[in-house]
């Protein structure tokens, strides 16, 4: 049986023990709009039509406190990865912006099919990438 279609990634999660540092980075440095924060459990940000979820791994592994929201405990430990999309003309601006904010660029290169990516880390050590959407274009 063929599964029904899926349209896009609605949310993606990374994990950080220091939510204050994560909020300053994702909201301040990356300029994402904060949707909500629940104490030291999580902080959520809007990114286009999707959402970036930043969870404290210790608290996300606990059972939910609200029985009306029975989200199963989940989480990960250690660095994760997110790739954010930007057009080629914007990547140099992102590189300059990140460097001005004291964020080290770990890699800046073109993939064999020509798409460009830059890699850097958030304060929790998660690997972040800004890449041209052509990175995953069929062809």
C-alpha positions as CSV (number, residue, x, y, z in Angstrom):
1,X,0.0,0.0,0.0
2,X,1.3,3.5,-0.9
3,X,1.2,5.9,2.0
4,X,-0.7,9.2,1.7
5,X,1.5,12.2,0.6
6,X,3.3,14.5,3.0
7,X,3.8,18.1,2.1
8,X,6.8,19.4,4.1
9,X,8.6,19.4,7.4
10,X,6.4,21.2,9.9
11,X,8.9,21.2,12.8
12,X,12.4,20.2,13.5
13,X,14.0,19.9,17.0
14,X,17.5,20.5,18.5
15,X,18.4,20.1,22.1
16,X,20.1,22.6,24.4
17,X,20.5,22.6,28.2
18,X,20.9,26.3,28.4
19,X,17.7,27.7,26.9
20,X,18.7,31.3,27.7
21,X,21.7,31.0,25.4
22,X,19.6,29.2,22.8
23,X,17.0,31.9,22.9
24,X,19.6,34.6,22.5
25,X,21.2,32.7,19.6
26,X,18.1,31.7,17.6
27,X,16.1,34.8,18.4
28,X,18.9,37.4,18.4
29,X,21.7,36.1,16.1
30,X,19.5,34.3,13.6
31,X,16.5,36.6,14.0
32,X,13.9,34.0,14.3
33,X,10.5,35.0,15.8
34,X,9.9,33.4,19.2
35,X,6.6,31.6,19.4
36,X,6.7,30.5,23.0
37,X,8.8,29.5,25.9
38,X,7.9,27.2,28.8
39,X,10.3,27.8,31.6
40,X,13.5,25.7,31.2
41,X,11.7,23.0,29.2
42,X,11.6,24.5,25.7
43,X,11.6,27.6,23.4
44,X,10.0,27.5,20.0
45,X,10.7,29.7,16.9
46,X,8.9,30.3,13.6
47,X,11.0,29.8,10.5
48,X,9.0,30.3,7.3
49,X,6.1,27.9,7.3
50,X,7.8,25.6,9.8
51,X,9.0,25.8,13.4
52,X,12.3,25.2,15.1
53,X,11.9,23.6,18.5
54,X,14.7,23.9,21.1
55,X,14.2,21.5,23.9
56,X,16.1,21.0,27.2
57,X,16.9,17.2,26.8
58,X,16.6,16.5,30.5
59,X,13.1,18.0,30.8
60,X,11.7,16.7,27.5
61,X,12.5,13.1,28.6
62,X,10.0,13.6,31.5
63,X,6.3,12.6,31.2
64,X,4.1,15.6,30.3
65,X,2.6,17.6,33.2
66,X,-0.5,18.5,31.3
67,X,-2.9,15.5,30.7
68,X,-4.6,17.4,27.9
69,X,-1.3,17.4,25.9
70,X,-0.2,13.8,26.1
71,X,3.0,14.2,24.0
72,X,5.1,11.2,24.7
73,X,8.5,11.8,26.4
74,X,11.2,12.2,23.8
75,X,14.5,13.7,23.1
76,X,18.1,13.3,22.2
77,X,21.5,14.0,23.8
78,X,24.5,15.4,22.0
79,X,24.6,17.7,19.0
80,X,22.0,17.6,16.2
81,X,21.8,19.3,12.9
82,X,19.6,21.8,11.1
83,X,20.0,23.1,7.6
84,X,18.4,26.5,6.9
85,X,17.7,27.8,3.4
86,X,19.0,31.0,1.9
87,X,19.6,32.0,-1.7
88,X,23.2,32.1,-3.0
89,X,23.2,35.9,-3.0
90,X,22.3,35.9,0.7
91,X,24.9,33.5,2.0
92,X,27.8,36.0,2.0
93,X,25.6,38.3,4.0
94,X,24.9,35.5,6.5
95,X,28.6,34.7,6.8
96,X,29.5,38.3,7.6
97,X,26.5,38.6,10.0
98,X,27.5,35.4,11.9
99,X,31.2,36.4,12.0
100,X,30.3,39.9,13.3
101,X,28.3,38.1,16.1
102,X,31.3,36.1,17.0
103,X,30.1,32.8,15.5
104,X,32.9,30.8,13.9
105,X,32.3,29.4,10.4
106,X,33.4,25.8,10.4
107,X,33.1,25.2,6.6
108,X,32.1,27.2,3.5
109,X,32.1,25.2,0.3
110,X,30.2,24.2,-2.9
111,X,28.8,20.8,-3.3
112,X,29.7,18.8,-6.4
113,X,26.5,19.8,-8.1
114,X,27.1,23.5,-7.4
115,X,25.0,24.4,-4.3
116,X,26.8,26.3,-1.5
117,X,26.7,25.6,2.2
118,X,28.2,27.3,5.3
119,X,28.4,25.4,8.6
120,X,28.5,26.8,12.2
121,X,27.5,25.8,15.7
122,X,24.8,27.1,18.1
123,X,25.8,27.6,21.8
124,X,24.8,24.0,22.6
125,X,27.1,22.6,19.9
126,X,24.4,21.7,17.4
127,X,25.6,21.8,13.8
128,X,23.8,24.4,11.8
129,X,24.0,24.9,8.0
130,X,22.8,27.6,5.7
131,X,22.5,26.3,2.2
132,X,21.0,27.1,-1.1
133,X,17.7,25.3,-1.7
134,X,19.3,23.8,-4.8
135,X,21.2,21.5,-2.4
136,X,18.2,19.1,-2.5
137,X,16.7,19.9,-5.9
138,X,16.0,16.8,-7.9
139,X,18.3,16.4,-10.8
